[in-house]
Amino acid sequence: MSGVRVLVGTRKGAFVLNADGKRDRWDVSGPHFGGWEIYHMKAAPADPNRVYVSQGTGWHGQIIQRSNDGGRTFEPVDNKFVYEGAAGTHQWYDGTPHPWEFKRVWHLEPSLSDPDTVYAGVEDAAMFRTTDGGKSWHELPGLRNHGTGSKWQPGAGGLCLHTILIDPNDPQRIFIAISAAGAFRTDDGGATWKPITRGLRSPYLPDPAAEVGHCVHRIAMHRSRPNTLFMQKHWDVMRSDDGGESWREVSGNLPTDFGFPIDVHAHEPETIYVVPIKSDSEHYPPEGKLRVYRSRTGGDEWEPLTKGLPQQDCYVNVLRDAMSVDALDKCGIYFGTTGGQVYASADGGDSWKAIAEHLPAVLSVEAQTL
Amino acid sequence: MVRVELPAHLRTLARVDGEVALDVHGEVTQRAVLDALEASYPVLRGTIRDHVTHRRRPFMRFFACAEDLSHEAPDAALPADVAAGREPFLVVGALAGG
């Protein structure tokens, strides 16, 4: 383990941050693709120099870029995302049927074993896959054509598929989350899907325990325990110990259980992190104090982590894909804010420092251990 | 040759400086120019008009000879000065979209 690379997607470009294993000095390169929204960048676990980028603007739509040299240079690959067969309709905000329309790629999840295979979570919600390194993308239509698709409704950020988790023990088993449709699992590589929402309760739904409609913000998993999932929902922090078949709330003593990201310590599968946000309309930390909360008990009991983070007059948000961990010892934790800071902890969250500041609003953060 | 001027982001994407010169066969229409542009620079597919429907993206505009041609039919002839290469066909990002 020689170092860490942090891939930062922002509202106006991409930045690549590099440090050696000490993680005390950071080299910042960028902006790459200046002026473009970078919703997500992620490297392939099977080839750390292979990086995929979701790039877009309101003018020109979606571009996908690929790097073969760890983010030094990029080349555009295919950007054609066309739904398979009849697009059909989902519900619009007013409850009327609305045609499925591709808008953007929210999340790119490379296969754990093949750098040419990547899953893309898109808005309007669907899953696409490339098996040729991005030269062509094809929908896995079983998800969108799941019997409940016509009932899905966009959240405030759109009807987006934003979370993709591949079971390290069984690549045919994939968990995904959609705002605001909920969470789903496939056990057959994406051919068929089932909602995994039993135990979720959302008072903003006519039936708070409905099968679909929950606004899941993020799901995280430790690779040693793929049956244990942690979820940050619109409100509520939840956990499942049976692959999503059932969930229980673990919000415990959090000051608020609203938030976006959730992540798991690289070496301690019961140590998890969230960033509490005041409410669904007040997207900033309570009391103007930016605090990461850590639970060492897989939820229920939480402690605030504040050392090095602003503890007054701070009103930034931390978006769902903007937290990540490295695999060094001690585990590094990273998150980016809508105020353009990237904070890092090289000691599992005990202390923090800004490793980049004054960037455009941060949309995504991915740490790579090199 | 038909001259096409691209907005800055698309020049970067296509890795071109200044105007693009295109050989357009047959009648010089918006569709013919964009077909030729995308054939020469495949990376621009989907960035000016939709991949499948070929409808202009909402925040893109087409100007030439001090006229807004954005709402003209794709198969309508472009001005003679564009067809003759005396004036460029301008692909413009609208004052919105980003």
Boltz contact constraints between the chains, C-beta under 6 A:
constraints:
  - contact:
      token1: [A, 57]
      token2: [B, 98]
      max_distance: 6.0
  - contact:
      token1: [A, 58]
      token2: [B, 59]
      max_distance: 6.0
  - contact:
      token1: [A, 58]
      token2: [B, 97]
      max_distance: 6.0
  - contact:
      token1: [A, 58]
      token2: [B, 98]
      max_distance: 6.0
  - contact:
      token1: [A, 59]
      token2: [B, 59]
      max_distance: 6.0
  - contact:
      token1: [A, 59]
      token2: [B, 93]
      max_distance: 6.0
  - contact:
      token1: [A, 59]
      token2: [B, 97]
      max_distance: 6.0
  - contact:
      token1: [A, 59]
      token2: [B, 98]
      max_distance: 6.0
  - contact:
      token1: [A, 60]
      token2: [B, 47]
      max_distance: 6.0
  - contact:
      token1: [A, 61]
      token2: [B, 46]
      max_distance: 6.0
  - contact:
      token1: [A, 61]
      token2: [B, 47]
      max_distance: 6.0
  - contact:
      token1: [A, 76]
      token2: [B, 43]
      max_distance: 6.0
  - contact:
      token1: [A, 79]
      token2: [B, 46]
      max_distance: 6.0
  - contact:
      token1: [A, 80]
      token2: [B, 51]
      max_distance: 6.0
  - contact:
      token1: [A, 82]
      token2: [B, 52]
      max_distance: 6.0
